[in-house]
Amino acid sequence: MGKEIKVWYDKEGYYLEVLFEKKAGYFKETENDAVMEKVDEEGNIIGFSILKVSALKEKPLSIR
């Protein structure tokens, strides 16, 4: 079986957070104001978050 992925969703705040790894890191901005990447000390992506996920118009959501 693969790695465990953690998903949190706050339905009142429309906030979604997905973590691929449980390790120290920080969130950084992306080109989309609603999306933040979580990266580790080396800059590897270990998760992401989306604010106001229910209000997104772009489907599928694509971030570079």
N, C-alpha and C positions, 0 to 999 in steps of 0.2 A: 504494500500500500504506500502511497505517496505521502508528502508532507501534510501536516494539519494546517488548515487555513482558518483563521478566526474572522468572523463577520459580526459586526454590531450595527444595529439600525435603531435610531431614535425616531419613532413615528411622529412624535409631537414636534420635534425640531427638524424633521426630514433630513437627518444626518446619517450617512452611511460610512462605515470605516471597515476596511479589509486589511488584515495583516497576514503576510506570508511567512514571517519568521518572528519569534519572540526574542528580540534583542534590542539593545540600546540604539536609538536613532533620533532623528528630528524630521519635522515636516517642512517641506519647502514648496514654494509657489510653482505653478505650471502656467502655461499660456491661457488656461481657462480659469477664471476667478473662482469658480466653484470647486475646483479640484486641487488637492494638495498631494504631493508624493511624500512618503516616508522613506528616508534613506538612512543607511548605517554610516559609520565613520569613514568608510572607503567610498561612499557614494552609490552603493548598490541599493536598488529599490527593494524595500522590504514590506511595502504596503501603500495604501492610498486612502484618501477620504474625499467624500463629495458632500458639499453643503447644499441644502435645498434641492435634494435629489428629485423630488416630485415635480419641480418646476422646470427641469431641463427640457429644452425643445429639441436639441440635437440627438438623433438616434440613428445609429449607435454613437455613443460618445467616444471620441477619439482624441487622445492627448499625445503630444510629442515631447 
